[in-house]
């Protein structure tokens, strides 16, 4: 169950409570679920009971208990615990296995809409390099969510914007006859810097990673292959996941979703103990959150949200990758296959996200 699906499940519990006469409130149009905060537990938490308490005329803890009774009977939910003033902490059944299977099934299209929505979006940018790159990324993200997108620019794009930066614009005006549309993509310009010498991948990242109201840094730092460079971490994490798949094949095993948490695993060979204690919770939350991030990036025309999310995924998966393959005299086990599946799922999310930003996801780095 993804966060989006769980959010809908919570709203259905509210509706059932209203239909049963235990709550007298208007059912919200949406509610959010997030990783539990300090003092919380389980996979996800929601503050919907606190939001409904005042309009319901009941204490938050009472509202939370009413919803808990309904949520705990839902397929896919193993436990619901009320903490603090009324937070609902939800544990899901088979969360990791189902999530990884879904990502591997969808591949790079994980988080995309199943079918066109019929929505038509017109994007129009000024004749400025960052604006057209941002517009190109927004169009890619909107199309991933089922929208039909048409892009236009106030003037003819510079040749290097297409040749180097990979920008694709449907229509444009001329100085004598500018396109007669209102500009609706207007980030802080890249000037005075010229991003094209950085090449396509680094230039697009430099223009897309900062929030649209922030001025981008057009520097060679985006080309440096070190940990301080977020683009390098994202691309390196993807390349590492691909290398693990190749190495596993050489060792004669493949990915199979299952329990990949590492908590002092005892190896198959008695005298070999693997001292891994890396918890995959943060990684699983980041992967499960990917569809919501894509929806938010599309709704707010904010590709920077996707770029920052990819950094979060990369930073969560990189410490985990060292424990995917067997060590020493270990034989490949179900745990190794599950870890490989989780790594491949992270790689699919990174590759899909980079593609939507118009950036290459390398097999080798």
C-alpha positions as MATLAB code, in Angstrom:
seq = 'XXXXXXXXXXXXXXXXXXXXXXXXXXXXXXXXXXXXXXXXXXXXXXXXXXXXXXXXXXXXXXXXXXXXXXXXXXXXXXXXXXXXXXXXXXXXXXXXXXXXXXXXXXXXXXXXXXXXXXXXXXXXXXXXXXXXXXXXXXXXXXXXXXXXXXXXXXXXXXXXXXXXXXXXXXXXXXXXXXXXXXXXXXXXXXXXXXXXXXXXXXXXXXXXXXXXXXXXXXXXXXXXXXXXXXXXXXXXXXXXXXXXXXXXXXXXXXXXXXXXXXXXXXXXXXXXXXXXXXXXXXXXXXXXXXXXXXXXXXXXXXXXXXXXXXXXXXXXXXXXXXXXXXXXXXXXXXXXXXXXXXXXXXXXXXXXXXXXXXXXXXXXX';
ca = [
       0.000    0.000    0.000;
       1.501    3.311   -1.099;
       1.111    6.561    0.886;
      -1.466    7.737   -1.647;
      -3.474    4.532   -1.230;
      -3.164    4.724    2.562;
      -4.390    8.327    2.518;
      -7.492    7.173    0.638;
      -7.931    4.340    3.129;
      -7.879    6.844    6.017;
     -10.512    8.977    4.286;
     -12.707    5.905    3.751;
     -12.449    5.201    7.493;
     -13.622    8.758    8.176;
     -16.551    8.304    5.800;
     -17.559    5.028    7.446;
     -17.468    6.708   10.859;
     -19.689    9.496    9.511;
     -22.103    7.020    7.913;
     -22.277    5.088   11.198;
     -23.164    8.274   13.073;
     -20.051    8.292   15.278;
     -18.623   11.437   13.684;
     -20.585   14.471   12.550;
     -18.110   16.158   10.193;
     -17.607   16.874    6.521;
     -15.262   14.255    5.080;
     -12.039   16.040    3.996;
     -11.119   16.010    0.343;
      -7.631   14.809    1.225;
      -5.396   13.979    4.162;
      -1.692   13.303    4.424;
       0.273   10.385    5.795;
       3.942   10.786    6.668;
       6.698    8.791    8.344;
       6.125    8.786   12.127;
       7.718   11.605   14.085;
       9.457   11.386   17.482;
       7.450    9.156   19.805;
       5.614    7.550   16.901;
       5.793    4.009   15.589;
       4.826    1.903   12.601;
       5.232    2.725    8.921;
       3.144    5.904    8.610;
       1.324    8.403   10.792;
      -1.551   10.841   10.243;
      -2.943   13.728   12.285;
      -6.423   13.496   10.748;
      -8.013   12.941   14.200;
      -6.608   16.252   15.434;
      -7.925   17.993   12.330;
     -11.443   16.594   12.798;
     -11.727   16.935   16.589;
     -12.950   20.539   16.705;
     -15.583   20.256   13.935;
     -16.683   16.889   15.396;
     -17.035   18.393   18.883;
     -15.096   15.493   20.399;
     -11.650   15.110   22.009;
      -8.884   14.191   19.522;
      -8.159   10.934   21.356;
     -11.809    9.871   21.006;
     -11.798   10.684   17.277;
      -8.534    8.769   16.889;
      -9.996    5.712   18.636;
     -13.096    5.786   16.400;
     -10.883    5.803   13.310;
      -8.451    3.258   14.748;
     -11.254    0.690   15.165;
     -12.049    0.975   11.470;
      -8.517    1.148   10.130;
      -7.279   -1.903   12.015;
      -9.896   -4.048   10.211;
      -8.620   -2.956    6.781;
      -6.765   -5.420    4.561;
      -3.086   -4.599    4.414;
      -2.980   -2.903    7.833;
      -1.511   -4.975   10.660;
      -1.659   -2.499   13.570;
      -2.853    1.012   14.421;
      -1.517    2.726   17.547;
      -2.692    6.067   18.938;
       0.113    8.201   20.360;
       0.441   11.701   21.772;
      -2.627   13.942   21.553;
      -4.225   11.773   18.858;
      -1.781   10.735   16.152;
      -2.683    7.503   14.337;
       0.428    5.371   13.740;
      -0.201    2.724   11.095;
       1.783   -0.452   10.477;
       1.268   -2.109    7.110;
       1.317   -5.824    6.399;
       3.903   -6.967    3.849;
       4.790   -3.352    3.121;
       8.297   -3.761    1.768;
       7.640   -6.796   -0.395;
       4.538   -5.278   -2.013;
       6.256   -1.938   -2.550;
       9.342   -3.452   -4.168;
       7.236   -5.719   -6.378;
       5.205   -2.732   -7.545;
       8.289   -0.675   -8.361;
       9.969   -3.522  -10.232;
       6.738   -4.171  -12.144;
       6.414   -0.531  -13.213;
      10.120    0.133  -13.686;
      10.892    3.714  -14.697;
       7.146    4.424  -14.878;
       6.572    3.872  -11.162;
       4.439    6.774   -9.961;
       3.109    7.571  -13.432;
      -0.592    7.802  -14.211;
      -2.155    4.629  -15.586;
      -3.953    6.453  -18.400;
      -4.393    9.955  -19.877;
      -6.521   12.261  -17.775;
      -7.771   14.345  -20.692;
      -6.401   17.484  -19.049;
      -4.755   19.953  -21.444;
      -2.004   22.217  -20.058;
      -0.466   25.128  -21.983;
       2.990   26.178  -20.750;
       4.504   29.426  -22.015;
       7.987   30.687  -21.145;
       9.968   33.833  -21.854;
      12.991   33.659  -24.147;
      15.424   32.708  -21.360;
      17.470   29.550  -20.939;
      16.396   28.565  -17.428;
      12.744   29.254  -18.183;
      12.703   26.949  -21.211;
      14.611   24.157  -19.403;
      12.228   24.385  -16.432;
       9.263   24.372  -18.812;
      10.636   21.278  -20.564;
      10.972   19.437  -17.224;
       7.509   20.516  -16.062;
       6.055   19.216  -19.330;
       7.752   15.832  -18.843;
       6.428   15.553  -15.283;
       2.898   16.628  -16.250;
       2.839   14.057  -19.054;
       3.891   11.380  -16.544;
       0.710   12.256  -14.631;
      -1.502   11.826  -17.674;
      -1.778   15.425  -18.866;
      -1.587   16.542  -22.493;
       0.961   19.373  -22.582;
       1.747   22.001  -25.187;
       4.806   24.219  -24.744;
       5.655   27.559  -26.301;
       8.288   30.265  -25.970;
       8.065   34.009  -26.511;
      10.879   33.826  -29.075;
      12.782   31.329  -31.162;
      14.926   29.154  -28.841;
      18.686   29.357  -29.264;
      20.055   26.347  -31.195;
      22.235   25.212  -28.271;
      19.202   25.006  -26.003;
      17.978   22.097  -28.106;
      21.320   20.677  -29.243;
      23.071   20.753  -25.855;
      20.321   21.024  -23.236;
      17.784   18.786  -24.979;
      14.924   21.293  -24.832;
      11.919   20.487  -27.025;
       9.409   23.314  -27.616;
       6.226   22.952  -29.655;
       5.871   26.567  -30.826;
       7.535   29.945  -30.505;
       7.068   33.542  -31.533;
       9.385   36.030  -33.229;
      10.565   39.514  -32.229;
       8.044   40.986  -34.639;
       5.246   38.621  -33.637;
       5.757   37.202  -30.139;
       3.562   34.304  -29.091;
       0.318   35.879  -27.782;
       0.155   33.973  -24.505;
       0.595   34.854  -20.854;
       3.900   33.653  -19.419;
       3.205   31.019  -16.748;
       6.749   29.641  -16.338;
       9.004   32.353  -14.958;
      11.824   31.135  -12.669;
      14.643   33.426  -11.540;
      16.852   33.693  -14.651;
      20.196   31.939  -14.989;
      21.917   35.166  -16.141;
      24.661   36.194  -16.092;
      25.887   32.598  -16.191;
      25.722   30.423  -19.306;
      24.930   26.792  -18.398;
      25.649   25.237  -21.790;
      29.431   24.705  -21.213;
      28.488   22.325  -18.383;
      26.890   19.902  -20.845;
      23.346   18.611  -20.788;
      23.198   16.694  -17.508;
      25.068   19.107  -15.231;
      23.468   22.166  -16.839;
      19.938   20.861  -16.449;
      20.607   19.872  -12.836;
      22.075   23.310  -12.104;
      18.913   24.935  -13.468;
      16.351   22.497  -12.017;
      17.632   21.571   -8.560;
      17.212   25.025   -6.945;
      13.695   26.224   -6.157;
      12.350   28.399   -8.969;
      12.545   31.525   -6.795;
      16.261   30.927   -6.112;
      19.058   31.954   -8.461;
      20.925   28.897   -9.782;
      24.666   28.423   -9.334;
      26.207   27.978  -12.775;
      29.588   26.581  -11.740;
      31.831   23.633  -12.498;
      30.980   22.222   -9.045;
      28.167   20.319  -10.746;
      30.765   18.349  -12.728;
      32.864   17.279   -9.738;
      32.663   13.594   -8.847;
      32.639   13.855   -5.080;
      30.149   13.426   -2.272;
      29.502   17.160   -1.942;
      27.897   17.206   -5.406;
      24.212   16.086   -5.152;
      24.023   15.252   -8.872;
      27.036   12.959   -8.552;
      25.478   11.188   -5.547;
      22.234   10.564   -7.436;
      23.913    9.275  -10.602;
      26.506    7.285   -8.629;
      23.773    5.613   -6.556;
      22.002    4.565   -9.750;
      25.201    3.244  -11.316;
      25.952    1.271   -8.137;
      22.534   -0.428   -8.254;
      23.152   -1.474  -11.854;
      26.604   -2.799  -10.961;
      25.098   -4.877   -8.142;
      22.680   -6.503  -10.577;
      25.576   -7.454  -12.847;
      27.678   -8.713   -9.930;
      24.792  -10.786   -8.572;
      24.321  -12.408  -11.967;
      28.008  -13.367  -11.936;
      27.407  -14.978   -8.521;
      24.399  -16.880   -9.853;
      21.478  -15.162   -8.119;
      18.845  -12.585   -8.947;
      16.491  -10.195   -7.190;
      13.446  -11.474   -5.309;
      11.406   -9.090   -3.118;
      11.285   -9.994    0.563;
      12.514   -8.797    3.965;
      15.714   -6.840    3.365;
      16.195   -5.199    6.772;
      19.703   -5.708    8.127;
      19.845   -6.265   11.858;
      22.941   -8.281   12.738;
      22.224  -11.015   10.195;
      23.778  -14.414   10.911;
      25.485  -15.656    7.773;
      24.964  -19.104    6.278;
      28.498  -20.062    7.307;
      28.478  -20.364   11.150;
      31.829  -18.700   11.722;
      30.882  -15.675    9.611;
      28.709  -13.018   11.196;
      27.574  -10.018    9.183;
      27.527   -6.978   11.438;
      25.138   -4.912    9.285;
      22.702   -2.800   11.266;
      21.475   -0.504    8.504;
      17.724    0.059    8.805;
      15.946    0.285    5.444;
      12.958    2.198    6.840;
      14.096    5.583    5.490;
      14.749    4.089    2.067;
      11.356    2.368    1.941;
       9.613    5.584    2.963;
      11.452    7.528    0.253;
      10.532    4.978   -2.416;
       6.905    4.809   -1.299;
       6.731    8.618   -1.360;
       7.801    8.861   -5.010;
       4.276    8.891   -6.533;
       3.223   11.692   -4.177;
       6.332   13.693   -5.058;
       5.554   13.368   -8.774;
       1.975   14.494   -8.195;
       3.141   17.494   -6.155;
       5.819   18.442   -8.690;
       3.170   18.339  -11.433;
       0.538   20.237   -9.446;
       2.922   23.020   -8.387;
       5.018   23.093  -11.587;
       8.051   22.468   -9.384;
      10.686   20.103  -10.844;
      12.978   21.078   -7.958;
      10.788   18.942   -5.678;
      11.612   15.893   -7.769;
      15.331   16.765   -7.883;
      15.516   17.079   -4.099;
      13.583   13.833   -3.676;
      16.112   11.984   -5.835;
      18.871   13.234   -3.520;
      16.872   11.853   -0.576;
      16.555    8.446   -2.275;
      20.261    8.375   -3.170;
      21.347    9.304    0.349;
      19.067    6.594    1.780;
      20.226    3.820   -0.550;
      23.988    4.428   -0.693;
      24.797    3.202    2.861;
      22.671    0.099    2.215;
      24.378   -1.010   -1.021;
      27.542   -2.300    0.651;
      25.530   -5.096    2.310;
      23.630   -6.355   -0.745;
      26.074   -9.001   -1.995;
      27.368  -11.985    0.006;
      30.654  -11.494    1.812;
      33.530  -13.854    2.278;
      32.346  -17.470    2.335;
      28.645  -16.521    2.473;
      26.296  -18.174    0.013;
      23.531  -16.133   -1.676;
      20.379  -16.396    0.429;
      16.794  -15.128    0.374;
      17.988  -12.076    2.314;
      20.544  -11.252   -0.372;
      17.911  -11.625   -3.098;
      15.582   -9.334   -1.147;
      18.308   -6.721   -0.662;
      19.135   -6.837   -4.358;
      15.452   -6.336   -5.193;
      15.286   -3.293   -2.905;
      18.459   -1.886   -4.494;
      17.036   -2.431   -7.982;
      13.806   -0.697   -6.923;
      15.810    2.316   -5.761;
      17.686    2.293   -9.050;
      14.417    2.286  -10.989;
      13.143    5.294   -9.030;
      16.405    7.180   -9.572;
      16.465    6.379  -13.299;
      12.816    7.313  -13.764;
      13.217   10.573  -11.876;
      16.363   11.582  -13.755;
      14.630   10.830  -17.045;
      11.785   13.197  -16.145;
      14.385   15.891  -15.466;
      15.965   15.176  -18.838;
      19.159   13.829  -17.263;
      20.947   10.597  -18.127;
      21.076    7.735  -15.611;
      24.411    6.019  -16.305;
      24.964    2.267  -16.139;
      28.616    2.911  -15.262;
      30.189    5.854  -13.446;
];
